[in-house]
Amino acid sequence: MLILVLLVITALGFDFTNGFHDTGNAMATSIATGALKPKVAVGLSAILNLVGAFLSVEVAATITKEVLNIQQTSGPDAGEIVAGITPTTALLIIFAGLIGGILWNLFTWLFGLPSSSSHALFGGLIGSGIAAIGLSGVNWHGVFGKIIVPALLAPVIACVVAACGTWLVFTITRHLAESRKEQGFRYGQIASASLVSLAHGTGDAQKTMGVIAMALIVTGHLDASTVSHGLPLWVVASCAAAIAIGTYLGGWRIIRTLGKGLVEISSPQGMAAEASSAAIILTSSAAGMALSTTQVATGSILGSGVGKRGAQVRWGVAGRMAVAWLTTLPAAGLVGAASFYIANLLGNVAGAVAIFGLLVAASGYMYRRAQQNKVDAGNVNDDWDDTTGSVLPTDPGATPDTTARSA
């Protein structure tokens, strides 16, 4: 029971990091163009993430059966733990996977890199599953179909859709005065950014719900056959609250990268990017695909730069994001595997307490590092310094970024 309690606390901690890590997906462009003031933007996003978390359970159902092979997913024994795995081992696998996801989220947040929280979670679970059971511990068919393929296609599709939308917007409004154009599309941005926040709640909060549900199933506290029809209210409400609180705190480092570091964005571009992101995220949530909202939003923002003649796209920043995307699954997987080995070595409860303590210590260290060079609502919209290529307004230790060019 102690392991289960620590796991639920850690899962809600992951949901919290997911919230502040992904706020920029919805609100970065609206903040950058001045459509919304920074604090108003994150407050609105938090409310809509809270509402969105109550709208669907399709992604949660996917998480419980499409990532790990620790329970039967069909037949009369659906929900039963696979032979040879004890409930305690199953809990430690899930627990260690969550730690991998949280630490990767915090590491990329520290450097202002909008990597995928979803893939950090999946990577952590895959790593801990392999460490505990071997390659058979992972549902590779589900991982490939529901995670890998969408991860490859989503940012490309988002980029193309946003580029076409941006081109169309500027073509239609080419005779309007620039001031009227900016003012009108800022109102549109508020609506489209709100829709992205709602969509984010329907997808990302459910991933944590699915992890908690998986833990409840393997310990006999929840019937696997009922997950697709709904989850206990306390699971939904706690996950909704955790992601909303995380969203409200802002994640300003990543908001700055997406809003100022990737593309010098205008209101028409912002609306096109947000509308593209919302359409793709909502479609994937309805299909039960655990899509990365970060990859969709980043692809859309890039597309908005490609679609506007003469827009500045910082391909060096985009390249660093791509590296973070490629390393998210394996890096989080290594942390998840290491966490399971430590927990298993120390044994059950002692091991769970030990890795929880390591998580708290590592999280505290990264938070203190971030406070030394703070990005907040006051400087999130400062002009991007191309001489450093850094998320920070001034960072003398960064490598110069000289790859910005006109698209």
N, C-alpha and C positions, 0 to 999 in steps of 0.2 A: 504493500500500500504506500509506503514512503517513496519508493521509486516512481510509482504512478503519480503521486502528488508533485514530486520534483519535475517529472516529465511534463505535466500539464502547465506548471509555472514556466518551464523553459519554452514550451510551445507558445504560450502567450507572449513571452519575451521575444521569440522570433517574429510573431505577428506584429509586435510593437516596432521592431527594427524594419520590418517590411513596410510599415506605414510611413516612417520618416525617410526611408530609402527611396520610396517610389512616389512621394508627393510631387516631385518635379515632372513626372510623366504627364500629369494632368495640368499643373499650374505654372510650370516654368515659363512657357511662352506668354501667358497672360500677364505674369509679373514683369517679364522683360519688356513687353510693349506698353506697359502702364495701364492695361485694361482693368487690372485689379491691383490694389495695394497688397503688399506681401502678406501682412497679417490677415487681411480679409480673405485672401486667396486660400491660405492654408486652413482657415476656419471653415470656409465653404466646402473645401475638399473633405475635411474631416467629417462634417455632417453627412455628406453624400456617400462617403465610404461606409459610414455607419448604416445608412439606409440600404445601400446596395448589398451588404452582407446578409440581409434577411430575404433577398429575392430569389435565391436559387441554391440547390445543393448538388448540381450535376458535377462540378469540379471536385467537390469533397468526396463524392462517390468514386470518382476516378482515382484519387489519391489512395483510398483504402485498398484498392485491388490491382492497380496498374504499375506500381513501382517495385514493391517487395513481394517475394514469395514466402511469406511467413504464415499465411493462412489459406485455407481452401476458398476459392472464389466462386465455385459452382457445385451443383449436386446437393445431395441430402446433408453433406458435411460442410456446407458453406459456412465460413466464419471460424471453423475449427482450426487450431494451430497445426501446421504441417508436422508430420511425424519427426521426432528427433529434436524439436525445438521446444524449450520450456517457456512458460509465460514470462519468466524473469529475463531469459535471453532475448525474447522478442521485445520486451520493454527497453532493454539496454541498447538494442539495435536502433530503435526509434529515437531514444534519448541521445545517443551519440550522433545520429544523423542531424538532429536539431542543432547540436553544438557546432557541427561543421557549417551549417547554414548561417547561424548567427555570427560566427567569427568572420566568415567571408563577407557578410553584409557590412560589418563594422569596418573591416579592413578597406574595402572599396569606398565606403563612405568617407573614411579619413582622407583619402586621396581624391575625393570628388568624382569617382568613376561610377557612372550609372550602369552597373552590372545587374544581372537578373537575380532578384531575390528567389524567384521560383526555381531557377536552376541551381542556386546555392543550396536550397532545401533538398532538391532531388539528388544533387551530387553528394551531399552529406549522407542521405539515406542509402544511396547506392554503395558508397564507400564502406559504411558500417555493415551493410548487408553482406558484402563480399568478405569483409574481415571476419564476420561471424560464421558464415555458412559456405562461402565460396561463390563462384559465378552462378551457381544454381539458386542463390538467394535473391537474385534480381529477376524481375519479370521483363526480360529483354524485349519481348514483343510489344508490351505496353509502353516501355520506355521509348522504343524506336517510333512507334506509331503516334503516341500522344505527346511526346516531348521533343525528340531529336528532329523529326521531320518538320513540325511546326516551328521549331527554333531556327531552322535553316530558311524556311519559306517566309515566315511572318515579317521580318524586317525588310526583305526585298519587296514583298507585296505592298507593305506600308509605304515604302519609299516611292514606288511607282504610282500608287493611288494618290499620295500627297503631291507628288510632282505634277501629275495631270490636273489635280484640283487647283493647285497654285497657278499653273499656266492658264487654266480656264478662268479663274477669278480675275487675274490681271488682264486677260484679253477682254472680258466682258466690261470691266470698269476702266478701261484705258483712257476714256475721255473724261472721267471724273477728276476733279481737283484732288491732289494728294491729301490735303487736310480733311476733306469730306470722306475720302476713302478710309483713312485711318480711323476717324471717329466712328463711322458706321460699323466697321468690322470689329472694333473693340467690343461693341455690344454682342456681336455674334460670337466673339471669343468667350465671353462669359458663359453663354449657353453651351458651346461645344466643350469647354473645359469642364463644366459641371457634368456633362454627359460622360466624359472620360473618368471622372472621379467616381461616378455611380457605377460605371462598368468595372473599374478597378475593385470596388467593394464586392461585386458579384463574383469576381474571379479569385483575387488574392486572399481575401479573408477565408474563403472556403478551403484553401490549401492547408491552413492551420487547423480548421475544423476537421478536415480529413485525417490529419495526423493524430489529433486527439481521439477521433472516432476509432482509428486503427488500434490505439492503445486500449481503449475501452473494450473493443471486440476481443482482443487476445487475452484480456483478463476476465472475460465473461460478464462485463458490466453492460454490454450493448449487443443486440442481435444484428448480425451483419445484413440480414435480409431487409431490415427496416431503414437502412442508411439512405437508399435512393428515394425514400418517401419523406424523409425528414430526420433531423437530429434533435437531441435533447435541447430544450430552450437555453439552458445554462451554457452549453457549448457554443451555440450561435451567438448569444448575447455577449459572452466574455470575449470571444474572438472579434466581434464587431466593435466592442469598446476598445480593445487593445490596438487594433489597426487605426481606429479613429484618433486615439490619443497620440499615437506615433505620427500620424499624418499632421495633426495640429502643431506638433513641435517643429515641423518644417523640413528638416533635412536640407538645410540651406546650401551646403557644399555641393550637393548634386543639382539642386535647382539652379545654382549659378552656372554649372557646367552646361546644362541643357539649354538654359535661357540665354546665356551670353557667350559661351565658349565654342559652341558648335556652328551656329549660323547667326549672322546679324539679321535678326528677324523683324518683320513688320506685322501689323495686325492681320492683313489678308493672308499672309503666310501662316501665321499662328492659327487662324481659324481653319484653314485647309488641313494643317497638320493634326489638330485636335479632332476634327470631324473624321479624318481617316483612321486615327487611333481608336476612337470610340466604336466605329462600325466594325472594325476587325476584332476588337476585344469582346464586344457583346456577341458577335457571331460565334467566336470560339468558346465562350462560356456556355452558350446554349447547346453547343455540340459536346460539352464535357472535356474540351481540350485545355490542358493546363498551360496556357500560353504565357510567355513573358511579356508583361505590359511594358517593361523597360525597353526591350528590343523593338516592340511595335512603335512606341513613342519616339525612340531615337531614329528609327527608320523614317518615320513620318516627318520629323524635323529636318533630317537630311534631304528628304524629298522636296520639302518646301523651299530649300535653298537651291536645289537643282532646277526646280520648276520656274524660278524667277530669274530672268535675264540680268546678269551683272551682280547677282547676290554673292556675298562672301561666305565660302564654306571652309572651315578650318579642318582640312583633311588629316592633319597631324593629331588633333584631338580625337577625331573619329577613329583613327588608327589605334590609339590607346584604348578606346572603348572596345574595339574589335578584339584586341588582345585580352582584355578583361573577360569578354564573352567566352572566348575560346578556353580560357583557363578556369572559369568558374566551376564547371562540373568536376574536373580532376582535382582542383585545389580544395574545394569543399569536401570532396570524397576522401582525400588524404587526411584531412582533419577529422572527419567522421570515423575513418578506420582507426586512426591513432587513439581517438577517444574511446572507442569500443575496446581496443586492446588494453588500455589502462584500466577501464572499469572491470573487464573480465579478469585481469591479472590480480586486482585487489579483492575481487569477489563481491558480487551482488550489491548489497546496500552500501558497503564501504566504498566500492568502486563508483557507484552512482553519486555519492556525496563528494568524492574526490574530483570527478570530472565537472560536477556542478561548481565546485570551488574554483577550479581552473578557469571555467567560463567566466565567472564573476571577476576574477583577477585580470584576465586578458581584456575583458570588456572595459573595466575601469582604467586600465593603462591606455587603451586607445582613446577613450573619452578625454583623459587628461591631456594627451597629445593634441587632440583637436582643439582644446581650449587655449592652447598656446598660440595658435594661429586661427582665430575664430572667424567664421563666416556666419552672418546672421541677417535679419531683415534690414539692418541698417546699411550693409555694404554688398548685399547680394546682387544689386544692379549696377555696381561700379563697372566702368569700362574694362573690357578684357585686355590684358596686357600680352600682346603677341610676342614680346621679347622674352617672356618667361614660359608662356604656354601653360600656366598653372591656374588651378582653381582659385588660388589666393590672389587678392589684389596686388600684393607684393610678396615675392618669394625668391630671394636672391640665390637660393640653392637649386632652383629648377633649371632644367635644360631648355634653352631657347627653342621656340616653335617657329620655324620659318616656312611652314608648308601651307599657310593660308593663301587661298587664291580665289579668283572669281569663277563661279560655276558657269 
